[in-house]
Amino acid sequence: MKIQEEILPSTHPNIATMNLNIATVYVYIGDAYVKLGKYKDGLEYYQESLRIMEEILPPTHPNIAVIYNHIESIYRKLGKY
């Protein structure tokens, strides 16, 4: 896997799919932290997921909108809106 990342560009389908899977896992971890009331930890995972998705997906992709919605929800819970 490491060799693949060094040889192939981040937009290659194999790498892009792997990175999207990692971004999805980060969303799930963020969800778990939010359910535990650890909003700042959840926010960090959502932001990392967003960073990965923005490298691969177009800005109008629905998955990016979903992450922005998660981030907005945390800011609302923290009173930072």
Buried (B, 14 or more C-beta within 10 A) or exposed (E): EEEEBEEBEEEEEEBBEBBBEEBBEBBEBBBEBBEEEEBEBBBBBBBBBBEBBBEBBEEEEEBBEBBEEBBEBBEEBEEEE
